[in-house]
Structure formats: structure tokens, C-alpha cells
Amino acid sequence: MVDVWMEVEAHHYSPIMDAILMEIRIRPIFGQRVDESAVEGNIEKLKKVLEVYQSRLSSSRYLAGDFISLADLNHVSTMLCLGVTTYRSVLDAYPRVRAWWDGLRARPAVRKVSGLMNPSAKNF
């Protein structure tokens, strides 16, 4: 099951998150204009993926079962980056996804990574 959810992350979640974060986090660093229509389109795609996660997390605590795995931890860096943007509330419509993320975020290792990446990411 870990492999299945790592594939979901790699082929459905990450490409969308990469596109969102490229627009709202990377382009501004280089003085480039953010393409808001691209961001909005990808946020809509992300919502579809989060619906799948919401369904999965209704029957297990973590993506691959009732144990934390690399399938869950692979989401940490992009979720932390999303957490310092105006789109951080996207998880609020998915209570099981929100609870899963809050649980991951509360782990000591994730808190440490969060502090190293960006101190303001701790509040997401």
C-alpha cells in the first residue's frame, strides 16, 4: 500500500503542487509575474486529489494504513510551502486531510524541518 500511495503522490499530487508553488513561491523570487489563472486551475485540480485523500483517510489514519510511512512524509515539504501562502486554507474543506496534516505537522521531526525551511510555516 505504501507503493500505491507514493505513486499517487508522485503522479497526481506532486505535479499539481509543483506547478502551484512554482507560480506563487518561485516566480516572485525572480521578479516574474504570477499567472493567477494557472494557480486557480491547479488549485481546482488539487481539490480533486484532496477528495481522494479525504476518502482514503476515512478508513485509515495515514495514507498507507494505520502507520506513518514514506507515503505520508513525502508530502511534508510541499505542504509546508503551501502553508505560507494565501492558499493555506484549501485543506479546511477536507477535515480528514486537515487532521492527517495536523498530525504530521505535530511530529517533532516535521516541526524541526518546518523551522529550518521557514519559521512562519509552523502555523499552517
Secondary structure, DSSP 4 states (H G I P E B T S, - for coil): -HHHHHHHIIIIIHHHHHHHHIIIIIHHHTTPPP-HHHHHHHHHHHHHHHHHHHHHTTT-SBTTBSS--HHHHTTHHHHHHHTTSTTGGGGGG-HHHHHHHHHHHTSHHHHHHHHHH-GGGGG-
